[in-house]
Amino acid sequence: MESRHRRAQRLVAVAYLGIPVVLLVVVAAIAATGPAAAWIGCVVPVAMLVLGFVLRRRHRYTPRWWLGVAGLFGGLAGLTVTLFPLAVGVWWPAILALPGLIVGIVGGLALARAADRALLVPFDPELAGTPYELVFRLRGIPLAAVLVGADSVTVQSHPVPRSEQQFRTYPLSAITATHQFSLSGAERLRFPIAITHAVASEGPAVILQVNGEDWVLPTNQAGSLIDVLAERRGA
């Protein structure tokens, strides 16, 4: 488990800190060939580096944020590398701005997914004893997920909920029961939050009873979800 943690955190550090550092070196090298005013371009990578330090501390144990930050930093790096040469009178790299943006985003996302896989694939029950917030995707419901933190569980219909109708968070102590069963695919799923395009599909699911509400959560990791909830409730 420790080796997984170290490998994942190294990749997160590359995404949050490595990308800004490399960008800073590139921008400084370009600025050195132009007028003194061109050094103002270093503000972008320096700001990214500071933000990366702050966010890395906050997101250390929340893998759901890694993808967004890595994609953002990669995209900004791709744009800056192709557009900043304009400040020193070199215009042709600007033609590659769109490809640079796409390559940067894809590269950042690849780093984040590699970190996610290094930590979570294959799923290890020992993860329940770590401070990581664990994400369980819901089958047949695009973007929806169950987030199990150290002392709470959240069911949300969108990665970044825009209203209180799109998520519910409960303390783990409020859970009264969990059961695993199989869906036939003919059921009509109902949820206490706003979820669109929910399609019942055959496969494992979890019934989560909490605060007088019953959730039917279709997930291919039903057994792991129940084990994690049981472990963290008892911790």
N, C-alpha and C positions, 0 to 999 in steps of 0.2 A: 504493500500500500504506500509506503514511504517513497519508493522509487517512482511510482505513478505520480504522486504529488509533486516530486521534484521535476519530473519530465514535463508535466503540464504547466507548472509555474515558470519553467524556463521558456516555453513557447509563448506564454502570456507576456513575459517580460520582453521578448523579441517584438511582439505586436505593440505593446503599450510604450516601450522605451526604445527598442531597437530601431523601429521605423523612423521616429523623430530624430534620433542621433544620426542615422545614415542620411536623412534628408538635410540635416544641418550641415554635414560635411559637404554634400553636393552643392547646396546653396552658397556656402562660404567659398568653395572653389570657383563657382561661377562669378560671385561678387568680386573676387580678387582680380578678375580680368576686366572689370569695368570701373566707373567712377565711384567715389567714396559713398555717394548716396545709395548705391546699389546694396550696401551692407544692411540697409533697412529691411531687406528681404529675409534676413535671419530671424526677424521677429516671429514669422510663422512657425518654423520648426522649434524655436525656443518655447513658444507658447504651447505647442503640441507636447513638448517634453515635460513642461511643468504640469500640464493637464494629465499627461500619462502617469506621472508620479502620484498625483492625487487620486486618480481613478483606479490605479492598480491597487492601492491600499483599500479602497472601498469595494472593489470588485474581486478581491483575492479569492473569495469563497463563493462567488455567485457566477457560475459559468454562463448563465443566460445573457449576461451583458458583454461577454467576450466578443461575440460575433459582431455586434453593432459597432463597438469601439474600434476593433481591428479593421472592419470594412471602411469606417469613416477615415481613420488614419491612413490606410492604404490609398483611398481615393484622393485625399488631400495631397499626399506625397506625389502621386501620379500627375495631378494637375500642376503642382508647383514646379516639378522638374521640367515639365514641358512649356510652361508659361513664363517662368522666371527669367530665362535667357533673353526675353524681350527687354529687360531692364539694362542689359549690356549691349543692346543693338543686334542681337542674333534672333532672327524672326522665325527661321524654318522649323524649330522644334514645336512651335505653337500649332503647326499643322497636325501634330500627333497628340493634341490635348485630349481628344475624346478616347482614342485608344489607350493613352496613358492613364486616364481616369478609370477605364474598364479594367486594365491590367492591375492597377493599384488596388481596386476594390476586390478583385478576384484573389489577388495575392494575400491581402489582409484576411479575407474570409477563409482562405485555405489554412492560414496560421491558426486562426481561432478554432476551426474544425479539428485541426490536428491536436490542439490542446485539449479540446473536448473529448476526442477519442482516446487520447493518452490517459485521461482520468477515468472515463466511464465505460470504455469498451475493452473487454467484456465486463458486464456489470459485476462488481464485487460486493457481497453483503457487508464487508468491512467498511464500506463507504458510509453506512448508517452511523458509525461511530465517529465520523469526522465532522468538522464544522461546515462542510460544503452544503449549499442549497442544491438539492437534487431535483432534476426536471424529468417528469414523465409525460410524454406526449399522449394525447387522446386520439385514438384511432377513429377515422371517419369524420373528425371535426378539425378542419384546417385552422392552424395557429393556436388552438386551445391546448392547455397543459395543466398539470398539477405540479405545484412547487412545494417541496417539503423542506422547510428550514429547520434550524436547531430547535425551535420551540413553537413553530406555527406551520399550518398547511394552507396553501392558497390554490383555489381553482379559478382560472382565468380563461376568457375566450379570445384574448388578443395578447401578443407579447408586451405591448405597451397599452394597458387599459386606458380608455379615454373618459370613462365615467364609472361610478360606483356600481352600475348595473352590469358591468363586464367582468367583475371579479368578486370573490368572497374570500376573506382571510379569517381563519379560526385558530385559537391556541390549541396545541395538541391535547391539552387537558380536556377540551370540550368534546373530543371524539368519544362516542359511546360504543361503537362497534364497527368492525370491518369484516366483509365477507367476500370471498371469491366465487364467481360463478361464470357460466358461459352464455353468451348471447347467441340466439339463433339467426339474428339479422332481420327478423320480422317485427321486432319491438319498436314502439314509438318512444324515443328518448325525451325526457323532460328534465329541465335544469332550473334551479332557482335563480340563475343569472341569464342575461341575454346572450344566446348563442344562435348564430345563423348557420344554415347549411349543415346541420347535424344529420349525418346519415348512419343509421344503425347498420353494423356489419357483424358478421359471424366471428366469434372469437372470445377470448377471455375478457372479463370485466371485474370491477370492484364495486361493491356497494359500501358507501361510506356514510355512516350515520353520525351526524354532528349537530348539536344545538337544535334538535328536533327536526332537522332536514335530512332527507335521503338523497344521496347523489348516486347515480349510476354512471360509473366512469369506465368506458371501454378503453382498455390499454393492453398492449401485448406484453407488458411487464407487470401484470396484475400481481403475481406472487412476490416480485421484488418490492412493489409499492407497499403491500401489506407488511412485509418483513421490516422495511425501513420505518414505517409508521409505528409498528410494535416496538422496535428497538428504541426509537427516539421518545416514544411515550413513556417507556420504562426507565429511560436514563435519568 
